[in-house]
Amino acid sequence: MDTILKEARFDFISNNDKAFIMAFNGEMSQLGYDFGDTIGSGFCWGKYMIIYRKAGAKSKNVFARIYIRETSIVLRLFFSSVDKHRAYIEDAPSHIKEVFTGDYGNCRHCHNDKNGVCKFRKKYTIDNRRIEKCNGNTFEFQNPGVNKIHDYLALFTEFYPRKQIKKRM
């Protein structure tokens, strides 16, 4: 990652954002996720994008992304079954909990709503409040910093716990 971020095309990324990307990448590697040594187009989410998948898996499921924009980065984590993690989220620091309970990404029942069903809607309950978010805008952490990386990783491992490796004897 360090070599890639030194490329001239990434000169616009701040040192703080590069530090976060490096730290997050290192932690994700230790958890068994990688970005395939590629920073690709960000399409509509930003200038560039880093996509994290399970290392060595055939599945193309995305677990995290970092959107690299002209003036900042955004960390997006991909979660399902939020209700199973309700207690954790309710006790999480405000910068974590806000992503689940704030107004950003609220479902507006757009054109994707077919007979009351939308495959893009995330529904869950936090603090006894029913919440509906649009899956296209969920779980984004604006301007993530190295000082909060422990909180992001704790949240990530709450949803994707490390499996115990049994020692063979």
Buried (B, 14 or more C-beta within 10 A) or exposed (E): BEEBBEEEEBEEBEEBBBBBBBBBBEBBBEBBBBBEEEBEEBEEBBBBBBBBBBEEEEEEEBBBBBBBBEEBBBBBBBBEEBEEBBEBBBEBEEBBBEBBBEEEBEBEEEEBBEEEEBEBBBEBEBEEEEBBBBBEBBBBBEBBBBEBBEBBBEBBEBBBEEEEEEEEE
